[in-house]
Amino acid sequence: MDSIRSRTSSRVVAMSFCAAAFAQTEVKTLAGLAAGDSFGWSVANVGVVDGDAIDDFAVGAPYSDVNGTDSGQVLVCSGRTTG
């Protein structure tokens, strides 16, 4: 997974690698929460969280104001590419 970091705008792009085709395919793009949240500062595979047998991932937004100024937030995102 690639993470483009910025205090004003961020984006997380999940990529799938196909060894047979020697190509990468973008499977999911998530836009940041709000300017200054640093959404995408950290990204981690968290295994299967939602029970669909597909690995999910967590995305950090350390300056999100969800629970007070710059309190931070972690979003757990489905690894599913459809539906």
C-alpha positions as a Markdown table, in Angstrom:
| # | Residue | x | y | z |
|---|---|---|---|---|
| 1 | Met | 0.0 | 0.0 | 0.0 |
| 2 | Asp | 1.3 | 3.5 | -0.8 |
| 3 | Ser | 0.6 | 6.5 | 1.3 |
| 4 | Ile | 1.0 | 10.0 | 0.1 |
| 5 | Arg | 1.6 | 12.2 | 3.2 |
| 6 | Ser | 0.8 | 15.9 | 3.6 |
| 7 | Arg | -0.7 | 18.0 | 6.4 |
| 8 | Thr | -3.2 | 19.6 | 4.0 |
| 9 | Ser | -4.2 | 16.7 | 1.8 |
| 10 | Ser | -3.7 | 12.9 | 1.8 |
| 11 | Arg | -4.7 | 9.8 | 0.0 |
| 12 | Val | -4.2 | 6.1 | 0.5 |
| 13 | Val | -3.9 | 3.9 | -2.5 |
| 14 | Ala | -4.2 | 0.1 | -2.1 |
| 15 | Met | -2.4 | -1.7 | -4.9 |
| 16 | Ser | -2.6 | -5.4 | -6.0 |
| 17 | Phe | 0.4 | -7.0 | -7.5 |
| 18 | Cys | 0.0 | -9.8 | -10.0 |
| 19 | Ala | 3.3 | -11.6 | -10.5 |
| 20 | Ala | 2.1 | -13.4 | -13.6 |
| 21 | Ala | 1.4 | -10.1 | -15.4 |
| 22 | Phe | 4.2 | -8.1 | -13.7 |
| 23 | Ala | 1.8 | -5.3 | -13.2 |
| 24 | Gln | 0.3 | -3.4 | -10.3 |
| 25 | Thr | -3.4 | -2.6 | -10.3 |
| 26 | Glu | -5.0 | 0.0 | -8.1 |
| 27 | Val | -7.9 | -1.6 | -6.3 |
| 28 | Lys | -9.0 | 1.1 | -3.8 |
| 29 | Thr | -8.4 | 4.8 | -3.3 |
| 30 | Leu | -9.5 | 6.5 | -0.1 |
| 31 | Ala | -9.5 | 10.3 | 0.3 |
| 32 | Gly | -8.5 | 12.0 | 3.5 |
| 33 | Leu | -11.0 | 13.1 | 6.2 |
| 34 | Ala | -10.2 | 16.8 | 6.4 |
| 35 | Ala | -7.3 | 19.0 | 5.5 |
| 36 | Gly | -4.7 | 18.7 | 8.3 |
| 37 | Asp | -5.7 | 15.3 | 9.6 |
| 38 | Ser | -2.7 | 13.6 | 8.0 |
| 39 | Phe | -4.9 | 10.7 | 6.8 |
| 40 | Gly | -2.6 | 8.0 | 5.5 |
| 41 | Trp | 0.3 | 8.8 | 7.8 |
| 42 | Ser | 0.4 | 5.1 | 8.7 |
| 43 | Val | -1.1 | 2.1 | 7.0 |
| 44 | Ala | -1.1 | -1.5 | 8.4 |
| 45 | Asn | -2.6 | -4.8 | 7.4 |
| 46 | Val | -4.8 | -5.9 | 10.3 |
| 47 | Gly | -5.9 | -9.3 | 9.0 |
| 48 | Val | -9.5 | -10.2 | 8.6 |
| 49 | Val | -11.6 | -8.0 | 10.8 |
| 50 | Asp | -15.0 | -8.0 | 9.1 |
| 51 | Gly | -15.3 | -11.8 | 8.6 |
| 52 | Asp | -15.3 | -11.9 | 4.8 |
| 53 | Ala | -12.0 | -13.9 | 4.5 |
| 54 | Ile | -10.2 | -10.9 | 2.9 |
| 55 | Asp | -7.5 | -9.0 | 4.8 |
| 56 | Asp | -8.5 | -5.5 | 5.9 |
| 57 | Phe | -6.2 | -2.6 | 6.7 |
| 58 | Ala | -6.0 | 0.3 | 9.2 |
| 59 | Val | -5.2 | 3.9 | 8.2 |
| 60 | Gly | -4.0 | 6.4 | 10.7 |
| 61 | Ala | -5.0 | 10.1 | 10.8 |
| 62 | Pro | -2.9 | 11.4 | 13.8 |
| 63 | Tyr | -4.2 | 14.9 | 13.6 |
| 64 | Ser | -7.9 | 14.1 | 13.2 |
| 65 | Asp | -10.1 | 16.1 | 15.6 |
| 66 | Val | -12.6 | 13.3 | 16.1 |
| 67 | Asn | -12.3 | 13.4 | 19.9 |
| 68 | Gly | -10.7 | 16.8 | 20.5 |
| 69 | Thr | -8.1 | 18.9 | 18.7 |
| 70 | Asp | -5.4 | 16.7 | 17.1 |
| 71 | Ser | -6.6 | 13.7 | 19.1 |
| 72 | Gly | -6.0 | 11.3 | 16.2 |
| 73 | Gln | -8.0 | 8.5 | 14.6 |
| 74 | Val | -7.5 | 5.1 | 13.2 |
| 75 | Leu | -9.9 | 3.9 | 10.5 |
| 76 | Val | -10.2 | 0.2 | 9.8 |
| 77 | Cys | -11.1 | -0.3 | 6.1 |
| 78 | Ser | -12.4 | -3.3 | 4.3 |
| 79 | Gly | -9.9 | -5.0 | 1.9 |
| 80 | Arg | -12.9 | -6.0 | -0.3 |
| 81 | Thr | -12.6 | -4.3 | -3.7 |
| 82 | Thr | -16.3 | -4.7 | -4.7 |
| 83 | Gly | -19.7 | -4.3 | -3.0 |
